[in-house]
Each structure stands twice: as C-alpha cells, then as structure tokens.
Amino acid sequence: MIRFPPFRHIFQHKLLPEAFTQFSVRLPLIFFYMSNKKVLKELHEAVKFLQKQYKHAPQVGIVLGSGLGKFTEEIEIEKEVAYKDIPHFPVSTVEGHKSKLIFGRLSGKRVVAMAGRFHFYEGYDAQEVVFPIRVMKLLGIETLLLSNAAGSVNPGYKVGDIMIIKDHISFFTPNPLIGKNIEEFGPRFPDMSEPYKRVLIQKAKDIAAKNKFDVKEGVYLAVTGPTFETRAEYKLIHVLGADVVGMSTVQEAIVARHMGLQVFAMSVVTDVGLREEDNIITHEEVLEAAKHAEPKLATIFKELVGAI
C-alpha cells in the first residue's frame, strides 16, 4: 500500500519536490481542488439566489479593476447585491473594490458588473478567483469586459495611458483549469490563440479614434502579487514581450474563453516599471492614476456595449 507523508510535511519546503515527484501531482488533487460536483452545486446555488434577486438575463458582464469603481455611475442600476450575501461568493479585501454585484442597463443592454474583483494574492485559490465569471456565464452573459490597473514596462507608455489587451502571458499565475475538466463548461484543452476577441478590439479602436483618445494596444503579463515588481523583474517582463504587468484578469479570461464567452480587456497604466528615478510605487498612487484615466475607459466600455 502506498503511504503518503502527512499534508503538513508536504508544505515544508524541503519535502515539496520529493512529495510531488514521488506521488505525482495527480494524487494530491483531492486535497488541492474542489470536486466538480461540489463546484457545480455551489455555482447553481449562487445562480439560483441571484435569479431570485434579478429576474432578467444579462447580456454583458463587466469586471471593474482597482480604482475603476465609478464606472458604475454609467449604469442605470436596477439591483445591487453585496458579495457577502451571495452563497459561496468570495469577498474583496482590497481598497478600491466595492464588493457588490450590480445589475442594470447600459447603452440599451442588460449588464451585470462586478464592482470589485478577487485576486490570488488575497488568499483565494484560482477556482475562487474565477467563481464569479462562471456565475455570470450561467446567468446568461455572452460577452465579458475586463479592466485593470497595470504597471508599464513599455518605454513608450506613460502613467494615465489606456491599453487594449490583444494577448497575455499567463505562465506566472496558476491556471484555473488545472484539475479534472468540467465538461459542461468547455473542452479539456481550450484554444487560446485568440483570448481577446479581435472584432471587439477593432470596435474599441474605432470608438477611441472617434473620441480622439490615444489608446495603446499590447500584451499583459499576469503575476501573483501582492508585491510590486523589482526593477530586475520589470526588465525580465519587458524582455519576455509584455507591455504591462498586473495581478489579475488572465485567470478570468482563461475561464471565460473555456466557457465560450467573447472577451475584451483594457488596462489603465498606473505606474511605470522601467524608470531611472529612485522612487517607490504605492497602491494609493495606483488608485489615483486609475481615477484620472477612468473617463476614457468608461466611454469606450459604454459605447462598446452599445455596439455589441
């Protein structure tokens, strides 16, 4: 009979490689990941609760990043539900995230917006981070719009710029699809050659041009956080081909594509990583920069929803 080391020993640094090599990563999955049956049960309980709160099926889901919560003022709000009241829903612990789900109308479409998202660095696992995306899909959305605050590693970007995400690099965060695949949601090996819908990107570029906004287009690299990157890490991220770096979005995009949603995403550049000045980056500065760039992002999102 195979004998396993106690789980508390697995988490001791010296035993990690041996434990995972000897017993393979498949065996501890029962410990690390919720069963599909439990995931589906919790999702349906959350969806059932929300359908009682709001009778209409939203067409578009929106996730608002750090400092972008004022966008909800653009929505004709019909119902607000606090995250803490939704069964199995995580609760945001980060300043700048309001922790409520907002239902209403925007540009003639029914939408559901997350005023506050969840991050891996808050202590949530990847399944919990993407739980709301799956809930929104089951509520009826067909398109997902994502936003975030990000640090630039592109020398041509400055604080306050907004960037359309055309692709991402996800190697530095846990993939939320690890574990047994939930066939009801999508295939075991989903294609990610077009994570962000090109037709939506073009529509957003047209909207930006019409409004005379200078909009960048680039690659987003996701890290776990919560520390901001070192100067050496910023240089590495630049070498790898990214334009901006952040602590969110990618896990949400992966799950959304797995479930067949169209995805569009934008970053607000809130700090510059490749810099000569001997200064530091603070979360307060990130929130302030996001606040100043928010009107442009709000205009693009609002008009894009109308064009979908």
C-alpha positions as CSV (number, residue, x, y, z in Angstrom):
1,M,0.0,0.0,0.0
2,I,1.3,3.5,-0.9
3,R,1.9,5.6,2.2
4,F,1.7,9.4,1.9
5,P,3.5,11.9,4.1
6,P,1.3,14.0,6.3
7,F,0.0,17.0,4.4
8,R,1.7,19.4,6.9
9,H,5.0,17.8,5.9
10,I,4.3,18.3,2.2
11,F,4.1,22.0,2.7
12,Q,7.6,22.1,4.3
13,H,9.9,23.4,1.7
14,K,12.4,20.5,1.7
15,L,9.7,17.9,1.1
16,L,7.8,19.7,-1.7
17,P,9.9,18.4,-4.6
18,E,10.1,14.9,-3.2
19,A,6.4,14.6,-2.4
20,F,5.3,15.9,-5.8
21,T,7.8,13.8,-7.7
22,Q,7.2,10.6,-5.9
23,F,3.4,10.6,-5.8
24,S,2.8,12.9,-8.9
25,V,0.6,15.9,-8.8
26,R,-2.5,13.9,-9.6
27,L,-2.7,12.3,-6.3
28,P,-2.9,15.4,-4.1
29,L,-5.6,16.9,-6.4
30,I,-8.3,15.7,-4.0
31,F,-6.7,18.0,-1.4
32,F,-6.0,21.0,-3.6
33,Y,-9.1,21.2,-5.8
34,M,-12.8,21.0,-5.1
35,S,-14.6,18.2,-6.8
36,N,-16.5,19.0,-9.9
37,K,-19.7,18.0,-8.2
38,K,-19.1,20.5,-5.4
39,V,-18.2,23.3,-7.8
40,L,-21.4,22.8,-9.9
41,K,-23.5,22.6,-6.8
42,E,-22.1,25.9,-5.4
43,L,-22.4,27.6,-8.7
44,H,-26.0,26.7,-9.2
45,E,-26.8,27.7,-5.6
46,A,-25.3,31.2,-6.3
47,V,-27.1,31.5,-9.6
48,K,-30.4,30.4,-8.2
49,F,-30.1,33.0,-5.4
50,L,-29.2,35.8,-7.9
51,Q,-32.0,34.9,-10.3
52,K,-34.4,35.5,-7.4
53,Q,-32.9,38.9,-6.8
54,Y,-33.0,39.9,-10.5
55,K,-35.4,38.3,-13.0
56,H,-33.7,39.4,-16.2
57,A,-30.8,37.7,-18.0
58,P,-27.8,40.0,-18.5
59,Q,-26.1,40.0,-21.9
60,V,-22.8,41.5,-20.9
61,G,-20.6,41.0,-17.9
62,I,-18.2,43.7,-16.7
63,V,-15.3,43.4,-14.2
64,L,-14.0,46.6,-12.7
65,G,-10.4,46.8,-11.6
66,S,-8.6,48.9,-8.9
67,G,-9.8,52.5,-8.8
68,L,-12.4,52.0,-11.6
69,G,-15.5,51.6,-9.5
70,K,-17.0,54.9,-10.5
71,F,-17.9,53.4,-13.9
72,T,-21.0,52.0,-12.2
73,E,-22.4,55.6,-12.3
74,E,-22.8,55.0,-16.1
75,I,-25.2,52.1,-15.4
76,E,-28.9,52.5,-15.0
77,I,-28.9,50.4,-11.8
78,E,-31.8,48.1,-11.3
79,K,-30.4,45.9,-8.5
80,E,-27.4,45.7,-6.3
81,V,-26.3,42.6,-4.4
82,A,-23.5,42.6,-1.8
83,Y,-21.0,39.8,-2.4
84,K,-21.3,38.7,1.3
85,D,-25.0,37.9,0.7
86,I,-24.4,35.6,-2.3
87,P,-23.9,31.9,-1.5
88,H,-20.2,30.8,-1.9
89,F,-19.1,34.2,-3.3
90,P,-15.7,35.5,-2.2
91,V,-15.5,39.0,-0.8
92,S,-12.9,41.5,-2.0
93,T,-10.4,42.6,0.6
94,V,-8.6,45.3,-1.4
95,E,-9.1,49.1,-1.2
96,G,-10.7,50.4,-4.4
97,H,-13.0,47.3,-4.7
98,K,-16.6,47.8,-3.5
99,S,-17.6,44.2,-3.2
100,K,-21.0,44.2,-4.9
101,L,-22.7,42.8,-8.0
102,I,-24.6,45.5,-10.0
103,F,-27.5,44.6,-12.4
104,G,-29.0,47.2,-14.8
105,R,-28.9,48.7,-18.2
106,L,-26.0,50.2,-20.2
107,S,-26.3,51.5,-23.7
108,G,-29.6,49.6,-24.2
109,K,-28.2,46.3,-23.0
110,R,-28.7,44.4,-19.8
111,V,-25.5,44.1,-17.9
112,V,-24.1,42.7,-14.7
113,A,-21.0,44.5,-13.3
114,M,-18.6,43.3,-10.6
115,A,-17.6,46.4,-8.5
116,G,-14.6,44.7,-7.1
117,R,-12.8,41.5,-8.2
118,F,-10.8,38.8,-6.4
119,H,-7.1,38.1,-6.6
120,F,-4.9,35.1,-6.0
121,Y,-2.8,37.2,-3.5
122,E,-5.8,37.7,-1.2
123,G,-5.5,34.0,-0.3
124,Y,-8.2,32.8,-2.7
125,D,-7.4,29.8,-4.9
126,A,-7.7,30.0,-8.7
127,Q,-11.2,28.3,-8.5
128,E,-12.5,31.0,-6.2
129,V,-11.0,33.9,-8.2
130,V,-12.9,32.8,-11.3
131,F,-16.1,31.7,-9.5
132,P,-17.9,35.0,-10.3
133,I,-17.1,34.6,-14.1
134,R,-18.7,31.2,-14.1
135,V,-21.7,32.6,-12.3
136,M,-22.1,35.4,-14.8
137,K,-21.9,33.0,-17.7
138,L,-24.7,30.8,-16.1
139,L,-26.8,33.9,-15.6
140,G,-26.7,34.4,-19.3
141,I,-23.9,36.7,-20.4
142,E,-22.3,36.2,-23.8
143,T,-19.6,38.8,-23.6
144,L,-17.2,39.7,-20.8
145,L,-15.4,43.1,-20.5
146,L,-12.4,43.2,-18.1
147,S,-10.5,46.2,-16.8
148,N,-7.4,46.5,-14.6
149,A,-4.8,48.8,-13.3
150,A,-1.3,47.8,-14.5
151,G,2.3,48.8,-14.5
152,S,4.1,49.6,-17.7
153,V,7.3,48.0,-19.0
154,N,7.0,49.6,-22.4
155,P,9.2,52.7,-22.6
156,G,6.6,54.4,-24.9
157,Y,3.8,54.3,-22.3
158,K,3.2,56.8,-19.5
159,V,1.0,57.0,-16.4
160,G,-2.6,57.6,-17.4
161,D,-2.4,55.7,-20.8
162,I,-5.0,53.1,-21.5
163,M,-4.1,49.9,-23.4
164,I,-6.3,47.4,-25.2
165,I,-5.1,43.9,-24.3
166,K,-4.5,42.0,-27.5
167,D,-2.8,39.0,-25.8
168,H,-1.5,37.9,-22.5
169,I,1.3,35.8,-20.8
170,S,-0.1,33.6,-18.1
171,F,2.9,31.4,-17.1
172,F,3.4,33.2,-13.7
173,T,-0.1,32.5,-12.2
174,P,-1.9,29.2,-11.6
175,N,-4.1,28.2,-14.4
176,P,-7.7,28.0,-13.1
177,L,-8.4,25.0,-15.4
178,I,-5.9,22.7,-13.6
179,G,-7.7,19.7,-12.2
180,K,-10.4,17.5,-13.7
181,N,-12.1,19.2,-16.5
182,I,-15.8,20.2,-16.1
183,E,-17.1,19.1,-19.5
184,E,-20.3,21.1,-19.0
185,F,-18.2,24.2,-19.3
186,G,-15.8,23.5,-22.1
187,P,-13.1,21.2,-23.6
188,R,-10.1,19.8,-21.7
189,F,-7.7,21.7,-23.9
190,P,-9.3,25.0,-24.9
191,D,-7.7,27.0,-27.7
192,M,-6.2,30.3,-26.6
193,S,-4.9,31.7,-29.9
194,E,-7.5,34.5,-29.7
195,P,-8.1,35.1,-26.0
196,Y,-9.4,38.6,-26.7
197,K,-11.9,38.9,-29.5
198,R,-10.4,40.7,-32.5
199,V,-13.7,42.1,-33.6
200,L,-14.2,43.7,-30.2
201,I,-10.7,45.1,-30.3
202,Q,-11.4,46.7,-33.6
203,K,-14.7,48.2,-32.4
204,A,-12.9,49.6,-29.4
205,K,-10.2,51.2,-31.5
206,D,-12.8,52.7,-33.8
207,I,-14.6,54.2,-30.7
208,A,-11.3,55.5,-29.4
209,A,-10.5,57.2,-32.7
210,K,-13.9,58.7,-32.9
211,N,-13.4,60.3,-29.5
212,K,-9.8,61.3,-30.2
213,F,-8.4,59.1,-27.5
214,D,-4.8,57.9,-27.7
215,V,-5.1,54.2,-27.0
216,K,-2.3,51.7,-26.9
217,E,-2.6,48.0,-27.8
218,G,-0.3,45.4,-26.2
219,V,0.4,42.3,-24.2
220,Y,-0.5,41.9,-20.5
221,L,1.6,39.7,-18.2
222,A,0.0,38.4,-15.0
223,V,1.8,37.8,-11.8
224,T,0.5,36.7,-8.4
225,G,1.4,39.8,-6.4
226,P,0.9,41.3,-3.8
227,T,4.4,42.8,-4.1
228,F,5.1,45.2,-6.8
229,E,7.9,44.0,-9.1
230,T,11.6,44.6,-8.5
231,R,13.5,46.6,-11.1
232,A,15.1,43.3,-12.3
233,E,11.7,41.7,-12.6
234,Y,10.3,44.6,-14.7
235,K,13.3,44.2,-17.1
236,L,12.6,40.5,-17.4
237,I,8.9,41.1,-18.1
238,H,9.9,43.5,-20.8
239,V,12.3,41.0,-22.4
240,L,9.5,38.4,-22.4
241,G,7.5,40.5,-24.7
242,A,4.9,42.1,-22.4
243,D,3.9,45.8,-22.4
244,V,2.2,45.9,-19.0
245,V,2.1,43.8,-15.9
246,G,-0.7,43.2,-13.3
247,M,-2.1,40.9,-10.7
248,S,-5.5,40.0,-12.3
249,T,-7.5,39.5,-15.5
250,V,-5.7,36.5,-17.0
251,Q,-7.4,33.8,-14.9
252,E,-10.8,35.4,-15.6
253,A,-10.1,35.5,-19.3
254,I,-9.0,31.8,-19.4
255,V,-12.2,30.6,-17.8
256,A,-14.3,32.9,-19.9
257,R,-12.8,31.6,-23.1
258,H,-13.1,28.0,-21.8
259,M,-16.9,28.6,-21.4
260,G,-17.3,30.2,-24.8
261,L,-17.5,33.8,-23.9
262,Q,-16.3,36.7,-26.1
263,V,-13.7,38.6,-24.1
264,F,-12.4,42.2,-24.3
265,A,-10.0,43.7,-21.8
266,M,-8.3,47.0,-21.1
267,S,-5.5,48.2,-18.8
268,V,-5.0,51.6,-17.2
269,V,-1.3,52.4,-16.9
270,T,-1.0,53.5,-13.2
271,D,2.8,53.2,-12.8
272,V,6.0,52.9,-14.8
273,G,8.2,50.0,-14.0
274,L,11.2,50.8,-16.2
275,R,12.3,54.0,-14.7
276,E,15.6,55.7,-13.6
277,E,14.2,57.6,-10.7
278,D,14.9,56.2,-7.2
279,N,11.2,56.2,-6.2
280,I,8.7,53.7,-5.0
281,I,5.2,52.6,-6.1
282,T,2.2,52.7,-3.7
283,H,-1.3,51.4,-4.0
284,E,-2.6,54.9,-3.3
285,E,-0.8,56.3,-6.4
286,V,-2.3,53.4,-8.5
287,L,-5.8,54.3,-7.4
288,E,-5.2,58.0,-8.1
289,A,-3.9,57.3,-11.6
290,A,-6.8,55.0,-12.4
291,K,-9.3,57.6,-11.3
292,H,-7.9,60.1,-13.8
293,A,-7.9,57.7,-16.7
294,E,-11.4,56.3,-15.8
295,P,-13.5,58.6,-18.0
296,K,-11.8,57.4,-21.2
297,L,-12.2,53.8,-20.3
298,A,-15.8,54.4,-19.3
299,T,-16.6,56.0,-22.7
300,I,-15.0,53.0,-24.6
301,F,-16.8,50.4,-22.4
302,K,-20.1,52.2,-22.7
303,E,-20.0,52.6,-26.4
304,L,-18.6,49.1,-26.9
305,V,-21.6,47.6,-25.0
306,G,-23.9,49.5,-27.3
307,A,-22.1,48.2,-30.4
308,I,-22.2,44.5,-29.3
